[in-house]
């Protein structure tokens, strides 16, 4: 017989006459599966196999029979509360029966049917018992489903009731605790593991239950040598603990941390080496540029004297050669001067402080005064001009280079028109110098800031260092530099510095 069928039947025990058969007939006619037991031993065995309810006559409840039935009912699972209907007689026998029934304990749902009663009353009583039993089966199915789900969790999972008794533990948790599941279920955790009372886990479990808040923390299991990520989920009637082994993650984090530290150390060392090399290179360039000026000045001076004092004794070709030497020496001297300026810009200590932009612009105008006069340029500045966080001398040099660049790259045969202005954008102030010159193609707008880059060397003289000095100076003042330009329509060079 299948287990499902066994669980639907009603077991009957009525030792006097034909009461058992008559009762079975009534129940069968009502659509209830009934089975008459031959005695208390038979009843107990069949109850263990499975049944929905028990119907027993009071006469069968002798002391020994009650004890046997009690032992049988004690074997019920935790979800079970087996319905037991007892047919009793009137008078004092009812009180006697109730006294006997107290031995069954609280996990038995007892109903008394006092003779005489109508058959329909018995049928309705059994139907109510079967309804109660079906609800118990539903609870059983839910518990079994929950256990299947919890057992399938890869992490350790354990639950406790409010008396700190273990109500569920999966295989992973049992392995972690080093106990058998059967030895854990129903046991008080503090009695089973007294050492936990001095453990941080004890404090967190009590806190989770008292505050009814989810608690999460990491714990090192010394015996297992494993790191656990513990999550405590409290409810008014239970506490669930999910423990995830995070040892591999912790080891990976430590390895990554060690790698990062080693990488940072190497980067720091390499940066220091590169900085030292760069400083040495800049110092070398500065020294070479400084030392080159003496022979250049001699070349320039002697070639100029040759043209001035001995021009009559030189033919046209010789004079041309001497003039070329003068121009080459002058260009080389300007290149050396710019290299020295670039070296100073890269090496000088710059104290950043509030700087009046108007003062810096006046300094730039003074440095470019001869070019402005020579080209009869029109230079305008939009007022008012604010203050910025910068280095005053460096800012004046940067603006002078931008102004000189705007004057130089004007269209042939035109009078240069240069505008200077500022814009405040959040935490930075943008300073811009705009011209109406030849402009720069988009693909070359980044190149112009590189050292020794000359886009129009055949038409316009220059060293190709001026805008490099601008970029280096602005970067040293914690700013940015850029340009927007359209070929044939002019350019706007801008720098951004922290707002005062």
N, C-alpha and C positions, 0 to 999 in steps of 0.2 A: 504494500500500500504506500502511495506517495506521501511525502512529508506534508504537502499542502492539504491533503485529505485528512490526515491524522490531526492536523491542527484545527479542523472545523468540527470535529465530533464532540459530543457530550457523553461523558462517562457516568454510568448509573450504578449505584450500589444500594440494593434493597433486599436484605436477607430474608424477609418474612413473606411466605406465599408467593403469589404472582405479581406483587407490586412492581417489580423491576420490569417485567414484560409489558404490563399494562402502561406503565409510564413511557416506555420506549415506543409503544404503539401510538400513544397520543402525540409524542414529539415528532415521530416519523410522518404521521398524517399532517402535521403542521409544517412539514418541509425541513425538519431539523434532523441532522444525522446523529443518531443515538446508539450507544453500545452498552449492553448490560455486562457488568463485571461479575466474576464468580466469587470474589472476596476482596478483602482489603489489599492483599498481596498483589492480586491481579490488577486492581485499581492503581496502585502505586507504580507498577511497572508500566502500565499503559499511559499514565500521566507523564512519566518521564519520556515516553516516545513522542507525546504531543497530544494536546486536547484543548478545546475551547472553553470548557466549563465542566464542573463536577456537580452531580446531583446525588445526594446521599441521604438515606433515611437515618433518623436519629438512633435507631436501634443498632446500627452498625458501628456506632462511635463508642466502642468500649475503650478502656484505657490503653490497652496494647495497640488497638487499631489507630487510635488518635496519635500515638507516638510514631507509628509507622508512616501515617499520612503526613505528619509534621516533618519527619526526615525527608520525605519525598518532596514536599513543598520548599524545603530549605535549599534544594538544588536548583531552584528556579534562577534564571538570569536576572540581572538588575532591572531590566525593563518590565519584567512580568509581575502581574498582580492577579493571579488566577481566580476567576469567579467560582465560588463554592456555594451552592444552594442546599440547605439542610431542611428536610421535612421533619417537623417536630410535632409532638402531641400537646394537648392543652394541659394546663395545671402546672404543678411544680417541675415537671420534666423539662419545661422550657428553660427555667433558671439553671437546672443541672446541665443542660446542653450548652448554654452560654458559658458556663464556667469551664467546661471541657474545651470549648473553642478558643479560649484565650491562649491556649498552647500553640495555636497556628501562627501567632505573631502578626505583625502589621502588614505583611506583604500578601495577605489573602483577602479577597473581596467577598465577604460572607453575607448571604441573604437567608432569612428564616421564612419558611412556608409552614404556617401553623394549621394543622388539621382541625376541622375539615375545610377544604378549599375546592373551588371549582377548577376543572382541568384547564380552562382558558387562562386562569390566574397563573398556573404553573407554566403554561406555554409563554405567556407574556414575560414572566420572570426570567425564563431561560433566554428569550429573545433579547431582553435588556442586557443579560450577562454576555451574550454573543456580541452585541454592539460594543460593549466595553472592551471585550477581548480584541475586536478588530482594531480599535484605536490603539491598543497596546502593540499589535502587530505593526501598525504604521510607525509607532515610535521605534520599534525594533528595527524596521527597515531603514528609517532615517539614521539611527545610530550606526547600523552596519555600513550604510553609505558614507557616513562621516568618517568612520574608521578606515574605510578603503581609501578615501581621499587623503586623510592624514597620514596613513601608512605609506602612501605613494610619495609624500614629500621627501625630497632628498635631504633637507635639513633636519636637524633634531627638533622634535616637537613634543611637549609635555604639558598636561593641564592638571590643575589642583582645584579642589573645592575650598570653601571658606574655612574649613578645618585643616587645611594644608595637607589633605590626603590626595595622593596621586590618582586621578580618574582616567587618565589616558597617557600612554607613552608609546612612541613608535620605535621601530628597530634601531634607527640611527641614534635616537636619544639613549636607548638602553645600552648601545655599544659605547657611547660617550661616557655614560655613568658607570659602565663596567658592571652591570647587573642584568639579570634576566627580567623580562617584562612581568612575568608572574610574581616576581619578588618585589616589584615596585608598586603594582596596582593595589590601591586601597591602603597603602602605607603612609604614615605621616612623615613628611620630608625631613622635619627637624629631628624626629626620633631616629630615622634611618641614617641621617647624615648630621650628627651633632656639630661637626666641624664647620658646617655652613653658617652657624650663628656668628662666627667671627670672620665671615667672608663678606666682601662688598655686595655679593649677589643677594644676601639676606636683607641688607638695608634697602636695596633697590626694589625687591619684591614687596616689602612692607610699604614702601613709599608708593609704589604703583597702586596697591589696593586701597591705601588710605586716601590718596588724592584722586583715584579713579582716572589716572592719566597714563597714556602710553609712555613707557620709559625705554630708552635705547642707549646702550653703552657697550664698550668693548671689554673683554675679560680674557686674561691669559690662564688657560688650564695647565697648571704646572705638571700634573702627572702625565698628561697626554702631550705636553709641549706644544699646544696649539692655541692660536688666537681665535676667539669666538666673538661674533657680533650678536649680542643678545637683544631681543625685542620682547618686552613684556606687555601683554594686552589684558588689562583688567576688565572685569564686569562685576556687578554686585554679588554674583554667586560663584564666580570662578576666576582663575588667573591662568592664562595660556602663555607659554614661553616658546619662542622660536629662536633657535641657535644656529647661526650660519658660520661654518668654518672659513675664516678669512686669512688663514696663515699664509697661503700662497700669495694673496694680494699684498699682505703686509711685507713679505719678503721681496716681492717685486717692487713695492714702493721704496723699501730701503735700498735695493739695488739701484733703482732709478735715482734716488737721492744721492747715493755715492757717485753715480755716473755724472750727475749734474754738478756735484761739487768738484769732481775731477775736471770736468769740462770747463767750469768757471775758473778753476785754477789755471788751466792751460791757456784759456782766453786772456786771463789777466796777465799772465807771463808774456804771451805773444803780443798783447796790446802794449805792454811796457817796452818790449823789444822794438816794436814798430815805432812807438813814440820816440824812443831814444834814437833809432835810425833816422826818423824824419827830422828830429831836432838837429842831428849831426849833419844831415843833408842840407837843411835850411841854413845852418851855420856855415857850411862849406860854400854854398851858393853866395851867401852874404859876403863872405870873406873874398871869394874870387871876384865878385862884382865890384867890391870896394877896391881891390888891388888893380883891377883892369882900368880904372878911371885915370890913373897916373900916365901910363903909356898912351892912352887915347887922347888925353889933353895935349901931350907932347906932339902926337901926330897932327892933331888939329892946329896947334900953334905954329909948328914949322911949315906945314903946307900953306897956311894963311900968309906967313912971312914970305914964303917963296913967291906967291902970287903978288904980294904987295911990293916987295923990294926988287924982284928980278923978273918981273913980267916982260920987260923989254927984251931980255935976252932969251926968252922962251918963245918957241913957235906956237902956232895955234893948237897943235896936237898936245904939246907938253902942258900948255895952260889948261886944256880940257881934262887932262889926267890929274893935274893938281886940284882942280875944282871937284872932281869926283872923290879924291881922297878926303877933302874937307867935308863934303856932304856925308860920306860914309862914316867918317869919324864922329860927326855930329849925331847921326842916327844911332851909332853904336853907343855913344855917351848917353843918349836918351834911354836906350834899352837898359843900360847898366843902372841908370837912375831909377827906372821903373822896377827893375829887379830888386834894388835896395829897398824901395818903398814896399814891394810885396813881402820881402823878408822881414822888414820892420812890422808890417801888419800882421804877419803870422806869429812873430815872436814876442811882440810887446805885451806887457801887462796892461790890460784894459780895465779900469775901474768904472763899472756901470753906475750911472747916477742920472737924475733928471737933467735933461738938456733942452734948452730953448731952440726949437727948430729954426726960428727966424735968425738967431745968431749964427747957427751952422750954415744957413743959406747965404748970409752976408759974407762969411768966410769963403764959401765956394765962389761967389761972384768976384771977390777980390782976387782969388787965384786965377780966374779966367778973364780978368779985366782986359788984358791986351788982345785976346782973341775976340772978345765982344766988340771992342773998338775997331779992330782991323776989319771985321766982317760987317760992322754996323748992324749987329744983330739986335732984335727986339726981344727982351727977356721980361716976362711978367710973373708975378707971384701972387697967388690967391690968398687973401687975408681972411680971418686971422690964422696964424700958424701956431699950433699947440706945442706942448712939451712932450718929450718921449724919454724912455729909459735907454740911455746910450752912453757912448764915450765921445765927448764933444769934438776933440781933434779928429778922431777917426770918422765921425759922421760928417764933418766938414770936408775931409779928403774924399769920402765916398760921393758926396753931392757934387764936389768939384769935378771928379772924374765923369760923372753922368752928364754934367753940364758941358764939359769939354767934348764929350762924345757927341752930344746933340749938335754942338756948333760945327764940329768937324764934318759930320755926314749930312750936310745940307745939300740941296740940289744945286748943281752948277748954274751960275748966273742968277741966283735968287738970294734974297736977304733972309737969313735964318730967323725963325720965330719960335721961341722956346717958352713953354709955360711950366710953372711949378705949383704944386698944390698938395693937399693932404686930405685923407678920409679916415674917420674913426670907425673901426669895425670890431665891436665887442671889446676884447681885451688888448687889441693891437691897433696901431695907427699906421696907415699906409701913406708913404711919401712917394710922389711920382714926378718925373721930369718928362715932358712931352715935346716932341719936335715935329716939324713938317718936312723932314728930310727924305732920304731915298728908301727908308723902310728895310725890313728884313723878311725874307721868305720863311714860312712856318718851319720848314725842315732845318733851318739854320739858327733858330731862336735859342736853342739850348747851347749850341756850339760857341756862341759869342762870349760866353762866360768862362771858357776854357783858356788856359794860359797859352800864349803865342798863336791864338787863332786870329787870322786876318782874312776877312771875306772879300774885301775890295782893295787888296794890297797894291794893285797896279794903278789905281786911281787915287787912293787916299793913303797918306803916309801914317805910320804908327808902329808901335812895338807889339801890339796884340796882348798887352798885359793890363791895360787900364780897367777893363771890366772884370778881370780876374781879381784885381785889388778890391773892386767893389764887392764881389761875392765874399772874399775872405774877410773883409772888414765887417760886413753885415752878419756873417756867421759868428764872428767873434763877439758880436753884440747880441747874440741870441735871436737873430732875426732871419728873414727870408728875402730873396731877391727874385725878380722875374721880369718878363717883357711881353707886351702885346704889340703887334706890328702888322702893317699891311704894306707890301712892296709898292713904292711910289707914292704913299700917302703919309709916311712918317711912322714914328715909334713912340711908345710910352713905356719907359723903364720905371719899375716900382720896387720899393723896399718896404718891408713890414717890420716894425719894432714894437716891443711891449709899450702899452699906453702908460703914461704917468698918471 
